[in-house]
Amino acid sequence: MRHERYRRGTTRRRTTGRRPAAARLGALAGGLAVSLFLVAACGGGDDSDAADPGTATGAPAAAGVLGPVAKAAGEPVLIGLVSDGKSSIVDQSVEFAVGKATVGYLNEHRSGIAGRPIELVTCESLADPGKTADCANSLIEQDVAAVVIGGVASQESAWTPLHEAGVPTVFYSTGTPALLNDPENTFMFADPSFGTIGLPIETAKQAGVKKVTAVVIDVPAAKGLLEASAPAAYEKAGLDFELVAIAPGTADMTPQMQQIAADGGGVFILGNDSFCISAFNGLRAVGFTGPISAIAQCITDATRTAVPGDMLEGISVSATAPLGTDNPSTQLYNAVAATYGKDIDTSKIAGINTFMAVAGLQVAVEDLTGDITPATVIAAIKAMPAKELPAAGGLQFQCGGKAIPASPAACVSGGLITKLDGKGQPTTYEVGGS
């Protein structure tokens, strides 16, 4: 477990008052695999070769993109950042680099928080539940005003101590019910179900079809996600819904796709890239011409090689950020990375998600005045009006249970949709489902 502090152009003054650390959590080995899958399914994973290609080159001039200088001054405000960093199973280290760069930008161009500079306190959890809990407890002991949880496999291990201590906790994305249902001090800057439910519904509506068949890899985490929530959502949207679960490793899905094509409607694909390749090629083999949508993790370089371009063209995928195209969101992110970071790979979705979470926290509390404590930060976030989420392609966010009443921690309703071109690359992004 590694702890680091980062600030730009400030001196640290000691603060007083400590809250007792919460009890440490035991290992959650069984939940680790499920958590990793759900994060990927909801678009929060680090899929650098998914439908977000291309490292930025030649970042725009900072003068026109970063905005006027508005430096923070005074005693720093401690904000925590927990990430798995680089472990034996995942490399999320870009989150630390982006977190530091984002703080540099916010302190010099956005007046920090309430005019005071942000000091980032980082902790590397290494995809270990025990280390993740230790990170949370350490940040509590250091009196941070809020914590951003990045790419962490054991999200609940970090969340539980912070929740019990009353520390506001920001996630970019989560599929964990306990977190989504918390109305007290948990805030999530993505629609938890848009990529798996909202996207195919939106695609079907745009195409004018009345039914969607979800072709899903037959594993509990994937199938259970749709079985629990999709039927009611489709019924509310006035659409018929069918779930077809297919075993992992099925190379030829032509028989299943023949029946799906005969039934008509749209198709949604949920699985890893090898599963999606078989599904796409099966649909092509039977001459399917209806609307197709898929999670972004379906579209990798392997997919672009194995599936002909005429099949990929027009497929709709959801996105957590408008990467892969030149737009105001990527221009801002690239300028921050180039100005305040060093050799940041801006193609990684985990990086821009971290920027959105840290910068989004600052936007959520930008009207805060007076004392900055966990309690006042929570109150400010819950009272915020609807605002644009930084680098989110036009998505709006509003916390306090206003975005999705059934998931009070969620601050965003809807997501981004792009259609692929003939090379399997994103085209333009539009806001959908909000």
MARBA-770542 format. One record per residue (C-alpha): x, y, z. Coordinates in pm, 1 decimal, padded with zeros to 6 digits. Example, Ala and Ser with C-alpha at 12.3 -4.5 7.8 and 13.67 -1.06 7.14 Angstrom:
! MARBA-770542
NODE         c1         c2         c3
NODE    01230.0   -00450.0    00780.0
NODE    01367.0   -00106.0    00714.0
***
This chain:
! MARBA-770542
NODE         c1         c2         c3
NODE    00000.0    00000.0    00000.0
NODE    00147.3    00333.8   -00107.2
NODE    00045.8    00679.5    00007.1
NODE    00138.7    01000.3   -00172.7
NODE    00036.5    01362.8   -00140.8
NODE    00027.2    01597.0   -00436.8
NODE   -00037.1    01968.5   -00456.2
NODE    00081.4    02246.3   -00683.5
NODE    00236.1    02567.4   -00553.2
NODE    00116.5    02539.7   -00191.5
NODE    00256.7    02461.9    00148.7
NODE    00090.0    02206.0    00370.9
NODE   -00037.4    02324.6    00708.2
NODE   -00129.8    02066.6    00964.4
NODE   -00497.2    02020.7    01043.0
NODE   -00640.4    01893.1    01368.9
NODE   -00917.2    01652.3    01458.2
NODE   -00911.1    01281.3    01376.7
NODE   -01188.3    01033.0    01330.4
NODE   -01135.6    00676.3    01449.0
NODE   -01062.3    00423.4    01177.8
NODE   -01339.9    00177.6    01097.9
NODE   -01284.5   -00193.8    01140.2
NODE   -01088.1   -00359.6    00863.3
NODE   -01267.3   -00591.6    00626.4
NODE   -01187.3   -00952.8    00548.5
NODE   -01097.4   -01088.6    00206.8
NODE   -01371.7   -01091.9   -00054.7
NODE   -01224.5   -01332.0   -00306.3
NODE   -01556.1   -01446.4   -00442.8
NODE   -01673.6   -01091.0   -00503.8
NODE   -01353.9   -00985.6   -00677.2
NODE   -01428.2   -01158.0   -01006.9
NODE   -01786.2   -01035.6   -01008.1
NODE   -01679.5   -00680.6   -00931.1
NODE   -01425.7   -00678.7   -01212.0
NODE   -01686.2   -00800.9   -01459.8
NODE   -01948.8   -00551.7   -01351.0
NODE   -01707.1   -00261.8   -01372.4
NODE   -01621.4   -00365.6   -01727.9
NODE   -01986.1   -00421.1   -01819.8
NODE   -02079.2   -00075.0   -01696.0
NODE   -01795.5    00092.8   -01885.1
NODE   -01571.4    00172.5   -01590.6
NODE   -01284.1   -00061.6   -01664.7
NODE   -00949.3    00008.1   -01822.9
NODE   -01002.8   -00115.7   -02178.3
NODE   -00748.5    00081.7   -02371.5
NODE   -00820.9   -00107.0   -02694.4
NODE   -01200.6   -00095.3   -02670.3
NODE   -01397.5    00158.9   -02873.1
NODE   -01179.5    00444.5   -02750.8
NODE   -00874.2    00424.4   -02980.1
NODE   -00583.1    00655.4   -03027.4
NODE   -00341.6    00831.9   -02798.1
NODE   -00373.4    01206.0   -02842.3
NODE   -00092.5    01384.1   -03017.3
NODE   -00035.0    01754.9   -03032.1
NODE   -00258.5    01868.6   -02741.8
NODE   -00434.2    02200.2   -02807.0
NODE   -00275.6    02517.8   -02680.7
NODE   -00362.5    02558.7   -02314.9
NODE   -00449.0    02925.7   -02347.6
NODE   -00765.3    02860.7   -02545.1
NODE   -00878.3    02538.5   -02378.0
NODE   -00791.9    02556.4   -02008.4
NODE   -00955.9    02894.0   -01960.1
NODE   -00833.4    03197.7   -01766.2
NODE   -00600.3    03165.7   -01470.2
NODE   -00787.1    03158.4   -01137.8
NODE   -00541.9    03036.4   -00876.1
NODE   -00640.8    02890.4   -00542.2
NODE   -00478.0    03018.4   -00223.8
NODE   -00474.0    02942.9    00145.6
NODE   -00480.0    02621.2    00342.4
NODE   -00508.9    02311.1    00123.3
NODE   -00818.0    02092.3    00117.9
NODE   -00727.3    01722.7    00140.2
NODE   -00898.7    01500.5   -00115.8
NODE   -00822.6    01127.8   -00127.0
NODE   -00779.0    00912.0   -00437.3
NODE   -00776.7    00532.9   -00409.9
NODE   -00680.1    00318.9   -00708.1
NODE   -00557.1   -00035.9   -00752.1
NODE   -00263.3    00115.3   -00938.3
NODE   -00038.6   -00142.1   -01098.8
NODE   -00087.0   -00493.2   -00965.1
NODE   -00038.4   -00844.7   -01096.3
NODE   -00387.7   -00845.0   -01250.7
NODE   -00449.3   -00488.2   -01364.5
NODE   -00269.7   -00163.3   -01447.1
NODE   -00471.6    00141.1   -01342.5
NODE   -00165.8    00356.0   -01267.9
NODE   -00283.4    00616.2   -01520.8
NODE   -00541.3    00717.1   -01259.7
NODE   -00274.5    00854.8   -01027.9
NODE   -00106.3    01050.2   -01308.1
NODE   -00436.5    01194.6   -01424.5
NODE   -00548.7    01271.9   -01068.8
NODE   -00235.2    01478.5   -01008.3
NODE   -00268.1    01657.8   -01343.0
NODE   -00634.2    01734.6   -01274.4
NODE   -00549.8    01889.5   -00936.7
NODE   -00287.4    02108.5   -01104.1
NODE   -00549.2    02232.8   -01350.4
NODE   -00817.7    02289.0   -01087.4
NODE   -00583.2    02479.0   -00858.0
NODE   -00458.5    02713.2   -01131.7
NODE   -00770.8    02758.5   -01344.2
NODE   -01071.7    02671.0   -01125.6
NODE   -00973.7    02819.4   -00784.9
NODE   -00953.3    02475.9   -00623.6
NODE   -01236.7    02418.4   -00375.6
NODE   -01392.1    02729.6   -00219.3
NODE   -01083.8    02923.0   -00330.1
NODE   -00846.3    02688.8   -00147.2
NODE   -00599.2    02459.6   -00325.7
NODE   -00670.6    02090.0   -00345.1
NODE   -00407.3    01858.6   -00203.3
NODE   -00444.0    01507.2   -00342.1
NODE   -00365.8    01218.8   -00105.7
NODE   -00329.4    00896.8   -00304.1
NODE   -00327.2    00535.8   -00193.3
NODE   -00250.1    00230.1   -00405.2
NODE   -00465.0   -00071.5   -00314.8
NODE   -00315.1   -00328.1   -00557.3
NODE   -00648.5   -00510.4   -00612.6
NODE   -00621.0   -00651.2   -00259.8
NODE   -00931.8   -00624.3   -00036.1
NODE   -00725.4   -00582.4    00281.4
NODE   -00503.5   -00311.5    00131.8
NODE   -00812.5   -00141.3   -00010.8
NODE   -00969.2   -00121.2    00336.9
NODE   -00637.9    00001.5    00479.2
NODE   -00631.8    00281.7    00221.3
NODE   -00977.1    00394.3    00325.7
NODE   -00889.9    00387.7    00695.1
NODE   -00567.1    00578.5    00635.4
NODE   -00750.7    00852.9    00448.9
NODE   -01006.2    00878.7    00729.6
NODE   -00724.5    00922.8    00980.5
NODE   -00575.5    01200.7    00766.3
NODE   -00901.5    01399.7    00778.5
NODE   -00967.4    01414.6    00406.8
NODE   -01273.1    01614.8    00307.0
NODE   -01378.0    01363.2    00038.1
NODE   -01246.1    01055.5   -00141.0
NODE   -01254.1    00958.5   -00508.9
NODE   -01248.1    00581.6   -00569.6
NODE   -01091.8    00497.2   -00903.6
NODE   -01042.6    00159.1   -01063.8
NODE   -01075.8   -00055.9   -00754.3
NODE   -01175.9   -00421.6   -00775.5
NODE   -01293.2   -00440.0   -00413.0
NODE   -01509.7   -00130.7   -00411.2
NODE   -01701.1   -00222.3   -00096.2
NODE   -01375.0   -00271.1    00094.3
NODE   -01298.4    00095.7    00037.1
NODE   -01654.6    00219.3    00066.5
NODE   -01761.0    00059.8    00395.5
NODE   -01511.1    00237.0    00626.7
NODE   -01561.2    00567.3    00446.1
NODE   -01938.1    00534.0    00461.7
NODE   -01933.6    00453.2    00831.3
NODE   -01706.7    00751.6    00898.9
NODE   -01936.0    00990.5    00707.7
NODE   -01679.5    01076.6    00440.2
NODE   -01825.8    01173.7    00100.1
NODE   -01717.0    00913.7   -00151.4
NODE   -01721.1    00964.0   -00528.8
NODE   -01718.0    00677.4   -00779.3
NODE   -01715.4    00714.2   -01152.1
NODE   -01901.9    00385.7   -01192.5
NODE   -02026.6    00095.7   -00984.7
NODE   -02272.2   -00190.4   -01014.9
NODE   -02282.7   -00267.9   -00641.9
NODE   -02637.1   -00233.2   -00501.7
NODE   -02526.3   -00124.9   -00153.2
NODE   -02340.5    00170.1   -00302.6
NODE   -02607.0    00266.1   -00554.3
NODE   -02878.5    00260.3   -00290.1
NODE   -02694.9    00479.2   -00038.9
NODE   -02865.0    00818.8    00002.1
NODE   -02619.1    00949.9    00259.4
NODE   -02262.3    01010.1    00139.2
NODE   -02206.7    00812.6   -00182.6
NODE   -02204.7    00981.0   -00524.5
NODE   -02165.1    00813.1   -00863.1
NODE   -02099.0    01005.7   -01184.2
NODE   -02242.8    00756.5   -01434.5
NODE   -02578.4    00596.7   -01504.1
NODE   -02535.7    00245.0   -01361.1
NODE   -02752.5    00072.4   -01619.4
NODE   -02724.1    00281.5   -01933.5
NODE   -02460.2    00068.3   -02104.3
NODE   -02654.1   -00254.9   -02052.3
NODE   -03019.7   -00145.3   -02054.1
NODE   -03054.0    00217.0   -02164.0
NODE   -02840.6    00179.1   -02477.3
NODE   -03039.4   -00103.6   -02644.1
NODE   -03368.6    00064.0   -02552.6
NODE   -03252.1    00391.9   -02704.6
NODE   -03121.9    00212.1   -03015.4
NODE   -03452.7    00027.6   -03061.5
NODE   -03652.8    00347.8   -03028.7
NODE   -03436.4    00525.6   -03285.3
NODE   -03477.2    00235.2   -03527.5
NODE   -03851.7    00205.3   -03470.2
NODE   -03846.6   -00162.5   -03368.4
NODE   -04066.5   -00308.9   -03095.5
NODE   -03846.8   -00587.5   -02958.8
NODE   -03489.1   -00633.6   -02837.4
NODE   -03315.8   -00967.9   -02793.3
NODE   -03018.9   -00958.9   -02555.9
NODE   -02751.4   -01213.6   -02647.9
NODE   -02562.7   -01255.3   -02322.1
NODE   -02262.8   -01460.4   -02215.1
NODE   -02396.7   -01727.7   -01980.5
NODE   -02222.7   -01629.9   -01658.0
NODE   -02414.8   -01527.4   -01344.8
NODE   -02279.7   -01171.9   -01323.8
NODE   -02386.2   -01088.7   -01679.6
NODE   -02712.1   -01279.8   -01700.0
NODE   -02823.5   -01182.4   -01350.0
NODE   -02771.6   -00814.4   -01422.5
NODE   -03029.0   -00821.4   -01703.0
NODE   -03268.0   -01071.2   -01546.0
NODE   -03307.5   -00846.6   -01242.6
NODE   -03361.0   -00510.2   -01408.5
NODE   -03422.3   -00533.2   -01783.2
NODE   -03782.7   -00665.0   -01802.2
NODE   -03934.3   -00375.3   -01607.3
NODE   -03730.3   -00118.0   -01800.0
NODE   -03837.8   -00259.4   -02136.8
NODE   -04199.3   -00279.0   -02029.7
NODE   -04187.2    00086.1   -01923.6
NODE   -04039.3    00172.8   -02264.6
NODE   -04317.0   -00019.6   -02444.5
NODE   -04079.0   -00279.5   -02589.2
NODE   -04073.1   -00658.3   -02584.4
NODE   -03760.4   -00816.5   -02436.9
NODE   -03602.8   -01159.4   -02468.3
NODE   -03280.5   -01285.7   -02313.3
NODE   -03075.6   -01552.8   -02490.8
NODE   -02786.6   -01680.9   -02279.2
NODE   -02508.5   -01859.3   -02469.1
NODE   -02221.8   -02049.1   -02310.6
NODE   -01873.6   -01891.2   -02312.5
NODE   -01652.5   -02037.0   -02584.1
NODE   -01934.6   -02102.3   -02831.7
NODE   -01760.4   -02051.1   -03163.1
NODE   -02058.6   -02085.3   -03398.0
NODE   -02374.1   -01902.2   -03293.2
NODE   -02546.4   -01934.6   -03630.0
NODE   -02829.1   -02159.2   -03500.3
NODE   -02922.5   -01913.8   -03224.5
NODE   -02893.4   -01615.9   -03457.1
NODE   -03115.6   -01781.5   -03718.3
NODE   -03405.7   -01783.9   -03474.6
NODE   -03330.9   -01429.2   -03354.7
NODE   -03330.4   -01302.0   -03713.6
NODE   -03661.2   -01475.2   -03779.6
NODE   -03819.9   -01310.9   -03475.9
NODE   -03716.7   -00961.3   -03588.8
NODE   -03640.8   -00655.5   -03379.0
NODE   -03303.7   -00538.8   -03249.1
NODE   -03015.0   -00724.8   -03089.2
NODE   -02797.1   -00629.9   -02793.2
NODE   -02467.5   -00814.6   -02727.6
NODE   -02317.9   -00846.9   -02378.7
NODE   -01992.7   -01040.5   -02334.7
NODE   -01617.9   -01023.1   -02385.9
NODE   -01469.1   -00964.0   -02728.8
NODE   -01435.8   -01331.9   -02826.7
NODE   -01801.6   -01390.8   -02737.3
NODE   -01906.7   -01080.9   -02931.9
NODE   -01701.9   -01185.1   -03236.0
NODE   -01898.3   -01512.0   -03255.2
NODE   -02226.0   -01324.3   -03209.9
NODE   -02149.9   -01064.5   -03477.7
NODE   -02033.8   -01324.6   -03729.1
NODE   -02339.7   -01539.1   -03653.2
NODE   -02569.6   -01244.5   -03724.4
NODE   -02381.0   -01174.4   -04045.5
NODE   -02408.1   -01537.9   -04153.4
NODE   -02787.8   -01529.7   -04129.7
NODE   -02816.0   -01192.7   -04303.0
NODE   -02946.4   -00999.6   -04002.7
NODE   -03023.1   -00637.8   -04095.7
NODE   -03185.4   -00502.0   -03779.3
NODE   -03028.2   -00257.0   -03532.4
NODE   -02740.4   -00393.9   -03323.6
NODE   -02600.2   -00251.0   -03000.5
NODE   -02324.2   -00382.2   -02777.9
NODE   -02118.2   -00293.8   -02473.4
NODE   -01797.7   -00113.0   -02560.9
NODE   -01584.8   -00406.7   -02441.4
NODE   -01708.0   -00599.3   -02746.1
NODE   -01511.8   -00371.2   -02978.3
NODE   -01139.3   -00437.5   -02958.7
NODE   -00861.5   -00474.4   -03214.1
NODE   -00933.7   -00848.5   -03215.9
NODE   -01294.5   -00773.7   -03308.8
NODE   -01192.3   -00535.6   -03584.8
NODE   -00969.7   -00809.3   -03729.3
NODE   -01216.5   -01098.1   -03699.5
NODE   -01539.8   -00924.3   -03803.2
NODE   -01577.1   -00768.8   -04149.8
NODE   -01619.1   -00393.4   -04157.6
NODE   -01956.0   -00408.9   -04327.8
NODE   -02087.5   -00589.4   -04018.7
NODE   -01933.0   -00351.0   -03766.1
NODE   -02052.8   -00039.2   -03946.5
NODE   -02358.9    00106.7   -03777.0
NODE   -02334.5   -00090.9   -03452.5
NODE   -02422.7    00129.8   -03156.3
NODE   -02205.8    00123.8   -02845.8
NODE   -02225.8    00323.8   -02528.2
NODE   -01933.4    00521.0   -02399.3
NODE   -01831.0    00663.8   -02065.6
NODE   -01644.1    00945.2   -02240.3
NODE   -01618.4    01068.5   -02600.4
NODE   -01270.7    00931.1   -02665.5
NODE   -01144.3    00860.0   -03015.0
NODE   -01280.9    01179.8   -03168.5
NODE   -01187.7    01547.2   -03155.2
NODE   -01442.4    01736.3   -02946.1
NODE   -01444.2    01994.6   -02662.8
NODE   -01431.1    01722.2   -02395.7
NODE   -01124.3    01548.1   -02535.1
NODE   -00960.1    01881.8   -02612.6
NODE   -00987.7    01984.8   -02246.6
NODE   -00870.1    01648.6   -02116.3
NODE   -00576.5    01634.5   -02356.8
NODE   -00473.2    01989.6   -02267.6
NODE   -00480.2    01911.4   -01894.9
NODE   -00279.8    01591.4   -01948.4
NODE   -00020.3    01771.2   -02162.2
NODE    00010.0    02079.5   -01939.3
NODE    00008.3    01923.9   -01593.4
NODE    00110.2    01563.3   -01658.4
NODE    00394.2    01377.7   -01824.5
NODE    00356.4    01105.3   -02088.4
NODE   -00005.7    01033.8   -01994.6
NODE   -00167.6    00785.5   -02232.3
NODE   -00490.4    00970.9   -02303.4
NODE   -00641.9    00674.3   -02488.8
NODE   -00706.8    00488.6   -02163.2
NODE   -01066.3    00519.3   -02050.7
NODE   -00958.6    00492.9   -01685.9
NODE   -00767.5    00818.1   -01724.6
NODE   -01048.6    01036.2   -01853.7
NODE   -01288.5    00872.4   -01605.2
NODE   -01056.6    00985.1   -01324.7
NODE   -01051.4    01337.1   -01467.2
NODE   -01432.0    01337.6   -01478.7
NODE   -01457.6    01217.1   -01117.5
NODE   -01204.1    01461.7   -00966.6
NODE   -01310.5    01759.4   -01177.6
NODE   -01676.2    01664.4   -01130.5
NODE   -01632.7    01671.1   -00753.3
NODE   -01489.4    02022.7   -00781.3
NODE   -01780.6    02137.9   -00999.1
NODE   -02032.4    01983.7   -00759.8
NODE   -01899.5    02185.7   -00464.3
NODE   -01795.7    02505.2   -00645.8
NODE   -02066.8    02702.8   -00463.2
NODE   -01937.9    02591.6   -00122.1
NODE   -01829.6    02866.7    00115.9
NODE   -01711.2    02866.4    00475.4
NODE   -01573.4    02560.7    00651.2
NODE   -01478.1    02265.3    00434.2
NODE   -01555.6    01940.9    00615.5
NODE   -01700.5    01608.9    00504.2
NODE   -02041.5    01726.8    00625.5
NODE   -02032.7    02056.2    00434.8
NODE   -01904.3    01881.6    00120.0
NODE   -02192.5    01632.4    00138.7
NODE   -02443.7    01912.5    00184.8
NODE   -02301.1    02107.8   -00109.6
NODE   -02308.4    01806.5   -00342.7
NODE   -02667.8    01723.5   -00252.0
NODE   -02776.9    02085.3   -00300.6
NODE   -02606.1    02135.7   -00637.4
NODE   -02819.2    02231.5   -00937.8
NODE   -02788.6    02037.6   -01262.6
NODE   -02451.9    02109.5   -01426.1
NODE   -02242.7    01972.2   -01711.1
NODE   -02007.4    01693.1   -01607.4
NODE   -01651.5    01783.4   -01714.9
NODE   -01524.3    01598.5   -02024.5
NODE   -01846.3    01393.8   -02049.7
NODE   -01954.0    01497.2   -02396.2
NODE   -02247.5    01708.8   -02281.2
NODE   -02387.1    01483.3   -02008.3
NODE   -02549.3    01666.9   -01718.3
NODE   -02520.6    01559.3   -01355.2
NODE   -02713.2    01638.2   -01040.1
NODE   -02672.8    01450.4   -00715.0
NODE   -02892.1    01412.0   -00408.4
NODE   -03119.5    01142.3   -00555.2
NODE   -03250.9    01366.0   -00832.5
NODE   -03101.6    01186.4   -01135.1
NODE   -03232.9    00832.8   -01071.5
NODE   -03458.2    00817.2   -00764.7
NODE   -03434.4    00436.5   -00751.0
NODE   -03054.7    00466.1   -00723.3
NODE   -03004.9    00767.5   -00493.3
NODE   -02625.1    00763.3   -00522.4
NODE   -02638.9    00806.0   -00900.8
NODE   -02587.1    01162.5   -01024.5
NODE   -02627.7    01095.9   -01399.3
NODE   -02920.7    00965.9   -01602.2
NODE   -02833.6    00855.1   -01954.6
NODE   -02506.1    00818.2   -02137.7
NODE   -02319.9    00863.5   -02464.5
NODE   -02392.6    00667.2   -02781.8
NODE   -02176.9    00637.6   -03090.1
NODE   -02218.6    00436.7   -03408.7
NODE   -01914.6    00255.3   -03545.1
NODE   -01775.1    00321.1   -03889.2
NODE   -01660.4    00059.6   -04137.9
NODE   -01334.8    00016.8   -03946.8
NODE   -01506.3   -00043.0   -03614.9
NODE   -01411.7    00301.4   -03483.4
NODE   -01641.0    00551.6   -03309.5
NODE   -01788.8    00832.0   -03517.1
NODE   -01971.2    01114.2   -03337.8
NODE   -02119.3    01090.3   -02988.8
NODE   -02465.5    01193.8   -02880.3
NODE   -02630.9    01205.6   -02540.1
NODE   -02899.4    00942.2   -02501.0
NODE   -03145.7    00832.8   -02237.1
NODE   -03122.1    01143.4   -02019.1
***
